[in-house]
Amino acid sequence: MLVIIGLIVAFMLIAVFSNRATRQCRWREYRRGETATWTCVHCGAETVGTPGKPPRTCLRDNSPRGR
């Protein structure tokens, strides 16, 4: 019983604290020297950024598939 309550609490915390702006985004990184090109597998948005740090906002409106 305690395990079930713990799982419910864990899922509620994930739902509350997850970033809703990028919930469906699945970023893939393609490194080029000191910069990286990030591509979202879900919507096709692309952006250039810092290696190892995916975008924190959804760029769906700027993608060819998001329109």
KOLZA-659956 format. One line per field, with one value per residue (C-alpha): residue number from 1; x negated, y negated, z negated; chain; residue in one letter. Coordinates in nm, 2 decimals, m for minus. Each point is the difference from the previous one (the first is absolute). Example, Ala and Ser with C-alpha at 12.3 -4.5 7.8 and 13.67 -1.06 7.14 Angstrom:
i: (1,2) $
east: (m1.23,m0.14) $
north: (0.45,m0.34) $
up: (m0.78,0.07) $
ch: (A,A) $
aa: (A,S) $
//
This chain:
i: (1,2,3,4,5,6,7,8,9,10,11,12,13,14,15,16,17,18,19,20,21,22,23,24,25,26,27,28,29,30,31,32,33,34,35,36,37,38,39,40,41,42,43,44,45,46,47,48,49,50,51,52,53,54,55,56,57,58,59,60,61,62,63,64,65,66,67) $
east: (0.00,m0.28,m0.17,0.31,0.04,m0.37,0.05,0.30,m0.18,m0.30,0.21,0.18,m0.34,m0.12,0.32,m0.02,m0.38,m0.05,m0.05,0.33,m0.15,m0.22,0.20,0.04,m0.34,m0.26,m0.33,m0.29,m0.34,m0.23,m0.34,m0.20,m0.31,0.09,0.37,0.27,0.31,0.30,0.29,0.33,0.11,0.36,0.06,m0.31,m0.11,m0.37,m0.21,m0.37,m0.12,m0.25,m0.11,0.15,0.28,0.32,0.25,0.23,0.29,0.20,m0.08,0.29,0.13,m0.33,m0.01,0.10,0.22,0.15,0.21) $
north: (0.00,m0.24,0.08,m0.09,m0.33,m0.08,0.06,m0.22,m0.28,0.04,m0.03,m0.30,m0.18,0.08,m0.15,m0.31,m0.07,0.11,m0.27,m0.01,m0.22,0.29,0.30,0.16,m0.12,0.26,m0.18,0.16,m0.16,m0.03,m0.15,m0.22,m0.13,m0.23,m0.02,0.25,0.03,0.12,0.17,0.10,0.34,m0.07,m0.32,m0.05,m0.33,m0.08,m0.24,m0.07,0.00,0.11,0.37,0.20,m0.25,0.07,m0.29,m0.07,m0.13,0.16,m0.13,0.17,m0.32,m0.05,0.35,0.11,0.28,m0.21,m0.23) $
up: (0.00,m0.09,0.34,0.19,m0.19,0.07,0.37,0.02,m0.18,0.23,0.31,m0.14,m0.07,0.35,0.15,m0.21,0.04,0.36,0.27,0.19,0.27,0.12,m0.12,0.35,0.13,0.06,0.07,0.19,0.00,0.30,m0.11,0.22,m0.17,m0.29,0.10,0.04,0.22,m0.19,0.20,m0.15,0.11,m0.09,0.20,0.21,m0.15,0.03,m0.20,m0.07,m0.36,m0.26,0.01,m0.28,m0.08,0.19,0.07,m0.30,0.21,0.28,0.34,0.17,0.16,0.18,0.15,0.34,m0.14,m0.28,0.22) $
ch: (A,A,A,A,A,A,A,A,A,A,A,A,A,A,A,A,A,A,A,A,A,A,A,A,A,A,A,A,A,A,A,A,A,A,A,A,A,A,A,A,A,A,A,A,A,A,A,A,A,A,A,A,A,A,A,A,A,A,A,A,A,A,A,A,A,A,A) $
aa: (M,L,V,I,I,G,L,I,V,A,F,M,L,I,A,V,F,S,N,R,A,T,R,Q,C,R,W,R,E,Y,R,R,G,E,T,A,T,W,T,C,V,H,C,G,A,E,T,V,G,T,P,G,K,P,P,R,T,C,L,R,D,N,S,P,R,G,R) $
//
